Amino acid sequence: MSSRITGILSYFVVSLFAFALLGCVERDAHGETANTAEATHDDHGDHGDHATAEPGHAEQGHAEHADDEHGHGEGSDLDRPADELFAASCEHNVPTHQCDECRYEVGVVRVAPDLIDGGLVQVASVVTRMLDSPIRLTGEIRFDERRVAHLAPVVAGSVRRVLVDVGTAVRAGQPLLELDSADLAGVQGASLEAASALRLAQREYDRQRELRDANVASEKEYLNARESLESARARAEAASRSLAGMGGGGAGRYVIRAPIAGTVLDLHAVTGEFVESGREIMLVGDTEGLWVWVDLFEKHLDAVSTARRSGKLPATVKVDAYPNETFVGELDVVGQVMDEASRTVKARVTLANPGGRLRPGMFADVTLHPEGARDALAVPATAVQSDEGRDFVFVRHDGDYFLRRPVTKGISNGDFLEVAGGLSPGQEIVTIGAFLLKSDVLRSKMGAGCAD
């Protein structure tokens, strides 16, 4: 907690220092600014006593500044042409943009070269670059359930032999593990009894049929024998199905076989261990293809649904194990139920995994690309500032003077922001330090100024 407080205090100290530089250092850098301002006051009689003006006059002047909001009642500087702003004169009978006290009223900041040389403020030209509007999510890599088989015994028993190990390549039908099972032995015994009873019933039926045909036995005895045969056959078939479902081998021996070809991916059994029926003890398949399950926020549903209607929705995946690599996949499933607590929907990204470098269980950063990359006039996101719902950047007008100009934002990829209106290629703007310039321009709202 103490380190976080220290960081916050450091941020404010740097901001205050930069603010002082913006308002005051530039006068030291140019040497004569303070004297010029003093001479200007002396040359204009009405302003010579500005500092000692009557209290009522001073209060009225401050009220006008507060009510005008960057423009002496003529509207926001963001709505006025640059030429008009730089042609305006202030109450001190000097160009407004050159007046240390009034320039903020026309949205102008004077950036001393020291600030740029020191890196506190950085300037760059507006250029066109490839830009898209990605959706960044987090997810977990899991097995592609279409490519794996979860194996569990259907009877309880003790592990007799484990015939494979993790990483062993297996073919479909290959024996993997044997159990000694009392339950299976019981089913096998019941099956043998049912088979024996069926044989006896069949012989009795055959004998009664011959006697009936020879008019020796009655019809009733024949029908009773046929009914007994049908019952014995049903019991034998049921016992056979039970035994087949258990995959019996020798007496009381249960064998687990590979249902598909692949590799033993996981194994939870050792020789002599007692295993309950239904407990998963082995996983067989491959990891050449994987799934990444992500939490898709409600606000992203429209963009994702629209993109999927027009074709495939590509996705890129990054994991901590390979920080400099990106894996390519495709979002193919969006869940139909929203989690009420997180307000998210589960979505699935299919991902090729040649060589098996990715592992199920890894956490992943997933980026969806609902729009194809396109050329856009883009600026660093740090260049765009906002005030009272208006977005603007600081554009170099002439020399050290920068003017805030309104812009219309477009798509963003996090680092860069499309400017859909308000700028032209080649214009120079402030990319780093724009927040400090904003603080200088809006100092009338903050009640701050540059004290002499």
BALUM-356530 format. One record per residue (C-alpha): chain; x, y, z; residue number from 1; residue in one letter. Coordinates in steps of 0.5 Angstrom, whole numbers, padded with zeros to 4 digits. Layout:
<nodes>
A:X:Y:Z:NUM:a
...
</nodes>
This chain:
<nodes>
A:0000:0000:0000:1:m
A:0006:0005:0002:2:s
A:0009:0004:-0005:3:s
A:0002:0005:-0008:4:r
A:0002:0012:-0004:5:i
A:0009:0014:-0006:6:t
A:0007:0013:-0013:7:g
A:0001:0017:-0013:8:i
A:0005:0023:-0009:9:l
A:0011:0022:-0014:10:s
A:0006:0023:-0020:11:y
A:0003:0029:-0017:12:f
A:0010:0032:-0016:13:v
A:0012:0031:-0023:14:v
A:0005:0034:-0025:15:s
A:0006:0040:-0021:16:l
A:0013:0041:-0023:17:f
A:0011:0041:-0031:18:a
A:0005:0045:-0030:19:f
A:0010:0050:-0027:20:a
A:0015:0049:-0033:21:l
A:0009:0051:-0038:22:l
A:0007:0057:-0034:23:g
A:0013:0060:-0032:24:c
A:0020:0057:-0035:25:v
A:0018:0059:-0042:26:e
A:0019:0066:-0039:27:r
A:0026:0064:-0036:28:d
A:0028:0061:-0043:29:a
A:0026:0067:-0047:30:h
A:0029:0072:-0042:31:g
A:0025:0078:-0044:32:e
A:0018:0076:-0043:33:t
A:0017:0078:-0036:34:a
A:0020:0085:-0038:35:n
A:0016:0086:-0044:36:t
A:0009:0084:-0040:37:a
A:0011:0090:-0035:38:e
A:0013:0095:-0040:39:a
A:0006:0093:-0044:40:t
A:0003:0095:-0037:41:h
A:0006:0101:-0037:42:d
A:0005:0103:-0044:43:d
A:-0002:0103:-0043:44:h
A:-0005:0107:-0038:45:g
A:-0011:0104:-0037:46:d
A:-0008:0097:-0035:47:h
A:-0002:0101:-0031:48:g
A:-0005:0100:-0025:49:d
A:-0008:0093:-0026:50:h
A:-0005:0090:-0020:51:a
A:-0008:0095:-0016:52:t
A:-0015:0096:-0019:53:a
A:-0021:0097:-0015:54:e
A:-0024:0091:-0012:55:p
A:-0030:0091:-0015:56:g
A:-0027:0092:-0022:57:h
A:-0023:0086:-0021:58:a
A:-0028:0082:-0018:59:e
A:-0032:0083:-0025:60:q
A:-0026:0082:-0029:61:g
A:-0026:0075:-0026:62:h
A:-0033:0074:-0026:63:a
A:-0033:0075:-0034:64:e
A:-0027:0070:-0035:65:h
A:-0031:0065:-0031:66:a
A:-0037:0066:-0035:67:d
A:-0034:0066:-0042:68:d
A:-0031:0059:-0041:69:e
A:-0025:0060:-0046:70:h
A:-0027:0066:-0051:71:g
A:-0030:0072:-0047:72:h
A:-0037:0070:-0049:73:g
A:-0036:0068:-0056:74:e
A:-0036:0061:-0055:75:g
A:-0031:0055:-0054:76:s
A:-0025:0056:-0057:77:d
A:-0026:0049:-0060:78:l
A:-0031:0052:-0064:79:d
A:-0027:0058:-0067:80:r
A:-0023:0058:-0073:81:p
A:-0015:0058:-0071:82:a
A:-0014:0064:-0075:83:d
A:-0019:0068:-0071:84:e
A:-0016:0066:-0064:85:l
A:-0009:0068:-0066:86:f
A:-0012:0075:-0069:87:a
A:-0016:0076:-0062:88:a
A:-0013:0081:-0057:89:s
A:-0014:0081:-0050:90:c
A:-0016:0086:-0045:91:e
A:-0009:0088:-0044:92:h
A:-0008:0090:-0051:93:n
A:-0004:0085:-0053:94:v
A:-0005:0079:-0058:95:p
A:-0009:0074:-0053:96:t
A:-0004:0068:-0055:97:h
A:0002:0072:-0053:98:q
A:-0001:0074:-0046:99:c
A:0001:0069:-0040:100:d
A:-0005:0071:-0037:101:e
A:-0010:0070:-0042:102:c
A:-0008:0065:-0047:103:r
A:-0012:0059:-0044:104:y
A:-0018:0063:-0046:105:e
A:-0016:0062:-0054:106:v
A:-0014:0054:-0052:107:g
A:-0007:0056:-0053:108:v
A:-0001:0053:-0050:109:v
A:0007:0056:-0051:110:r
A:0011:0050:-0050:111:v
A:0018:0052:-0048:112:a
A:0024:0048:-0052:113:p
A:0027:0046:-0045:114:d
A:0020:0041:-0044:115:l
A:0021:0038:-0051:116:i
A:0029:0037:-0050:117:d
A:0028:0034:-0044:118:g
A:0022:0029:-0046:119:g
A:0017:0032:-0042:120:l
A:0013:0033:-0048:121:v
A:0014:0030:-0055:122:q
A:0011:0032:-0061:123:v
A:0010:0028:-0068:124:a
A:0007:0028:-0074:125:s
A:0000:0025:-0076:126:v
A:0000:0019:-0081:127:v
A:-0004:0014:-0084:128:t
A:-0003:0007:-0081:129:r
A:-0006:0000:-0081:130:m
A:-0011:0000:-0075:131:l
A:-0017:-0005:-0073:132:d
A:-0021:-0005:-0067:133:s
A:-0019:-0011:-0063:134:p
A:-0023:-0014:-0057:135:i
A:-0018:-0017:-0052:136:r
A:-0020:-0022:-0047:137:l
A:-0018:-0027:-0042:138:t
A:-0019:-0035:-0043:139:g
A:-0016:-0042:-0041:140:e
A:-0013:-0047:-0046:141:i
A:-0017:-0054:-0046:142:r
A:-0017:-0060:-0049:143:f
A:-0021:-0061:-0056:144:d
A:-0026:-0066:-0053:145:e
A:-0027:-0068:-0060:146:r
A:-0020:-0071:-0060:147:r
A:-0020:-0074:-0053:148:v
A:-0023:-0080:-0049:149:a
A:-0024:-0080:-0042:150:h
A:-0023:-0087:-0039:151:l
A:-0026:-0090:-0033:152:a
A:-0028:-0097:-0031:153:p
A:-0035:-0099:-0030:154:v
A:-0033:-0104:-0025:155:v
A:-0029:-0103:-0018:156:a
A:-0023:-0107:-0018:157:g
A:-0016:-0107:-0016:158:s
A:-0011:-0105:-0022:159:v
A:-0007:-0112:-0024:160:r
A:-0003:-0109:-0029:161:r
A:-0002:-0102:-0033:162:v
A:0000:-0103:-0040:163:l
A:0002:-0096:-0042:164:v
A:0005:-0090:-0039:165:d
A:0004:-0082:-0040:166:v
A:0006:-0081:-0047:167:g
A:0005:-0088:-0050:168:t
A:0002:-0088:-0057:169:a
A:-0003:-0093:-0058:170:v
A:-0008:-0095:-0063:171:r
A:-0015:-0096:-0063:172:a
A:-0017:-0103:-0059:173:g
A:-0011:-0103:-0056:174:q
A:-0011:-0106:-0048:175:p
A:-0009:-0100:-0043:176:l
A:-0010:-0103:-0036:177:l
A:-0013:-0109:-0033:178:e
A:-0017:-0110:-0026:179:l
A:-0018:-0116:-0022:180:d
A:-0026:-0115:-0020:181:s
A:-0030:-0119:-0016:182:a
A:-0036:-0115:-0019:183:d
A:-0034:-0117:-0026:184:l
A:-0033:-0124:-0023:185:a
A:-0040:-0124:-0021:186:g
A:-0043:-0122:-0027:187:v
A:-0039:-0127:-0031:188:q
A:-0041:-0133:-0026:189:g
A:-0049:-0130:-0027:190:a
A:-0047:-0130:-0035:191:s
A:-0045:-0138:-0035:192:l
A:-0051:-0140:-0031:193:e
A:-0056:-0136:-0035:194:a
A:-0052:-0140:-0041:195:a
A:-0053:-0146:-0038:196:s
A:-0060:-0145:-0036:197:a
A:-0061:-0143:-0043:198:l
A:-0058:-0150:-0046:199:r
A:-0063:-0154:-0041:200:l
A:-0069:-0150:-0043:201:a
A:-0067:-0151:-0050:202:q
A:-0067:-0159:-0050:203:r
A:-0073:-0159:-0046:204:e
A:-0077:-0155:-0051:205:y
A:-0074:-0160:-0056:206:d
A:-0076:-0166:-0053:207:r
A:-0083:-0163:-0051:208:q
A:-0084:-0161:-0059:209:r
A:-0082:-0168:-0061:210:e
A:-0087:-0172:-0056:211:l
A:-0093:-0167:-0058:212:r
A:-0091:-0169:-0065:213:d
A:-0092:-0176:-0063:214:a
A:-0098:-0175:-0060:215:n
A:-0095:-0177:-0053:216:v
A:-0094:-0170:-0049:217:a
A:-0100:-0166:-0048:218:s
A:-0100:-0159:-0052:219:e
A:-0100:-0155:-0045:220:k
A:-0093:-0159:-0043:221:e
A:-0091:-0156:-0050:222:y
A:-0093:-0149:-0049:223:l
A:-0090:-0149:-0042:224:n
A:-0083:-0152:-0045:225:a
A:-0083:-0146:-0050:226:r
A:-0085:-0141:-0045:227:e
A:-0079:-0143:-0040:228:s
A:-0074:-0143:-0046:229:l
A:-0076:-0136:-0048:230:e
A:-0075:-0134:-0041:231:s
A:-0068:-0137:-0041:232:a
A:-0066:-0134:-0047:233:r
A:-0068:-0127:-0045:234:a
A:-0064:-0128:-0038:235:r
A:-0058:-0131:-0042:236:a
A:-0058:-0125:-0047:237:e
A:-0059:-0120:-0041:238:a
A:-0053:-0123:-0038:239:a
A:-0049:-0123:-0044:240:s
A:-0050:-0116:-0045:241:r
A:-0048:-0114:-0038:242:s
A:-0041:-0118:-0039:243:l
A:-0040:-0115:-0046:244:a
A:-0041:-0108:-0043:245:g
A:-0036:-0109:-0037:246:m
A:-0031:-0111:-0043:247:g
A:-0029:-0118:-0039:248:g
A:-0022:-0121:-0040:249:g
A:-0021:-0128:-0036:250:g
A:-0024:-0130:-0030:251:a
A:-0026:-0123:-0026:252:g
A:-0021:-0119:-0030:253:r
A:-0023:-0113:-0033:254:y
A:-0019:-0110:-0039:255:v
A:-0019:-0102:-0041:256:i
A:-0018:-0101:-0048:257:r
A:-0016:-0095:-0053:258:a
A:-0023:-0093:-0056:259:p
A:-0019:-0088:-0061:260:i
A:-0012:-0088:-0063:261:a
A:-0008:-0083:-0060:262:g
A:-0003:-0081:-0054:263:t
A:-0004:-0083:-0047:264:v
A:-0005:-0076:-0044:265:l
A:-0006:-0077:-0037:266:d
A:-0006:-0083:-0032:267:l
A:-0008:-0084:-0025:268:h
A:-0007:-0091:-0023:269:a
A:-0002:-0095:-0021:270:v
A:-0001:-0103:-0020:271:t
A:-0005:-0105:-0014:272:g
A:-0009:-0099:-0013:273:e
A:-0017:-0100:-0012:274:f
A:-0021:-0096:-0017:275:v
A:-0028:-0095:-0016:276:e
A:-0033:-0095:-0022:277:s
A:-0034:-0089:-0026:278:g
A:-0027:-0086:-0023:279:r
A:-0023:-0083:-0029:280:e
A:-0016:-0086:-0029:281:i
A:-0014:-0085:-0036:282:m
A:-0014:-0080:-0042:283:l
A:-0013:-0082:-0049:284:v
A:-0012:-0077:-0055:285:g
A:-0008:-0072:-0058:286:d
A:-0007:-0064:-0057:287:t
A:-0006:-0062:-0064:288:e
A:-0012:-0058:-0064:289:g
A:-0014:-0055:-0058:290:l
A:-0020:-0050:-0055:291:w
A:-0019:-0044:-0051:292:v
A:-0025:-0042:-0047:293:w
A:-0026:-0034:-0046:294:v
A:-0031:-0030:-0042:295:d
A:-0034:-0025:-0047:296:l
A:-0037:-0019:-0044:297:f
A:-0044:-0017:-0046:298:e
A:-0042:-0010:-0049:299:k
A:-0038:-0015:-0054:300:h
A:-0044:-0019:-0057:301:l
A:-0046:-0014:-0062:302:d
A:-0040:-0014:-0065:303:a
A:-0038:-0021:-0065:304:v
A:-0045:-0023:-0068:305:s
A:-0044:-0018:-0073:306:t
A:-0037:-0021:-0075:307:a
A:-0039:-0028:-0075:308:r
A:-0045:-0027:-0080:309:r
A:-0040:-0024:-0085:310:s
A:-0035:-0030:-0084:311:g
A:-0030:-0033:-0080:312:k
A:-0028:-0029:-0074:313:l
A:-0020:-0029:-0073:314:p
A:-0017:-0029:-0066:315:a
A:-0010:-0029:-0064:316:t
A:-0007:-0032:-0057:317:v
A:-0001:-0031:-0053:318:k
A:0001:-0034:-0047:319:v
A:0006:-0033:-0042:320:d
A:0011:-0039:-0044:321:a
A:0012:-0036:-0051:322:y
A:0012:-0028:-0050:323:p
A:0014:-0027:-0056:324:n
A:0010:-0031:-0060:325:e
A:0003:-0031:-0063:326:t
A:-0002:-0037:-0064:327:f
A:-0008:-0036:-0069:328:v
A:-0015:-0039:-0068:329:g
A:-0022:-0038:-0070:330:e
A:-0028:-0036:-0065:331:l
A:-0033:-0042:-0067:332:d
A:-0038:-0042:-0061:333:v
A:-0042:-0037:-0057:334:v
A:-0046:-0039:-0051:335:g
A:-0053:-0038:-0051:336:q
A:-0053:-0037:-0043:337:v
A:-0050:-0031:-0040:338:m
A:-0047:-0031:-0033:339:d
A:-0051:-0027:-0028:340:e
A:-0046:-0025:-0024:341:a
A:-0040:-0023:-0029:342:s
A:-0045:-0021:-0034:343:r
A:-0041:-0025:-0039:344:t
A:-0042:-0031:-0044:345:v
A:-0037:-0037:-0045:346:k
A:-0034:-0037:-0052:347:a
A:-0030:-0042:-0056:348:r
A:-0024:-0041:-0060:349:v
A:-0021:-0047:-0064:350:t
A:-0013:-0047:-0064:351:l
A:-0008:-0051:-0068:352:a
A:-0003:-0053:-0064:353:n
A:0003:-0057:-0068:354:p
A:0008:-0060:-0064:355:g
A:0004:-0060:-0058:356:g
A:0007:-0053:-0055:357:r
A:0001:-0051:-0052:358:l
A:-0002:-0054:-0046:359:r
A:-0009:-0055:-0043:360:p
A:-0009:-0051:-0037:361:g
A:-0005:-0045:-0039:362:m
A:-0008:-0038:-0038:363:f
A:-0008:-0034:-0045:364:a
A:-0009:-0027:-0047:365:d
A:-0014:-0027:-0053:366:v
A:-0015:-0022:-0058:367:t
A:-0021:-0022:-0063:368:l
A:-0021:-0018:-0069:369:h
A:-0028:-0017:-0071:370:p
A:-0026:-0012:-0077:371:e
A:-0021:-0013:-0082:372:g
A:-0015:-0008:-0081:373:a
A:-0015:-0002:-0085:374:r
A:-0012:0005:-0087:375:d
A:-0014:0010:-0082:376:a
A:-0011:0017:-0080:377:l
A:-0009:0015:-0073:378:a
A:-0005:0018:-0067:379:v
A:-0003:0015:-0060:380:p
A:-0008:0015:-0055:381:a
A:-0005:0019:-0050:382:t
A:-0005:0025:-0055:383:a
A:-0013:0025:-0055:384:v
A:-0016:0029:-0049:385:q
A:-0023:0031:-0047:386:s
A:-0026:0036:-0043:387:d
A:-0034:0037:-0042:388:e
A:-0035:0031:-0047:389:g
A:-0031:0034:-0052:390:r
A:-0025:0031:-0055:391:d
A:-0019:0035:-0057:392:f
A:-0011:0035:-0059:393:v
A:-0006:0040:-0059:394:f
A:-0003:0042:-0066:395:v
A:0003:0046:-0067:396:r
A:0001:0053:-0070:397:h
A:0007:0057:-0070:398:d
A:0014:0056:-0067:399:g
A:0013:0054:-0060:400:d
A:0005:0055:-0060:401:y
A:0000:0050:-0060:402:f
A:-0007:0050:-0060:403:l
A:-0012:0045:-0058:404:r
A:-0017:0043:-0064:405:r
A:-0023:0038:-0063:406:p
A:-0023:0031:-0066:407:v
A:-0028:0026:-0068:408:t
A:-0025:0019:-0065:409:k
A:-0026:0013:-0069:410:g
A:-0024:0006:-0068:411:i
A:-0018:0004:-0063:412:s
A:-0013:-0002:-0062:413:n
A:-0011:0001:-0055:414:g
A:-0005:0004:-0057:415:d
A:-0007:0008:-0063:416:f
A:-0014:0012:-0064:417:l
A:-0017:0013:-0071:418:e
A:-0018:0021:-0072:419:v
A:-0024:0021:-0076:420:a
A:-0025:0028:-0077:421:g
A:-0021:0034:-0075:422:g
A:-0014:0033:-0077:423:l
A:-0010:0032:-0083:424:s
A:-0004:0028:-0085:425:p
A:0003:0032:-0083:426:g
A:0000:0036:-0078:427:q
A:0005:0036:-0072:428:e
A:0001:0034:-0065:429:i
A:0003:0033:-0058:430:v
A:0003:0026:-0057:431:t
A:0006:0025:-0050:432:i
A:0005:0031:-0045:433:g
A:-0002:0033:-0047:434:a
A:-0005:0032:-0040:435:f
A:0000:0037:-0038:436:l
A:-0002:0042:-0043:437:l
A:-0009:0041:-0042:438:k
A:-0008:0043:-0035:439:s
A:-0005:0049:-0037:440:d
A:-0011:0051:-0042:441:v
A:-0016:0049:-0037:442:l
A:-0013:0053:-0031:443:r
A:-0018:0058:-0030:444:s
A:-0023:0052:-0028:445:k
A:-0018:0049:-0023:446:m
A:-0017:0056:-0020:447:g
A:-0009:0056:-0022:448:a
A:-0005:0061:-0025:449:g
A:0003:0063:-0026:450:c
A:0005:0067:-0020:451:a
A:0010:0072:-0021:452:d
</nodes>
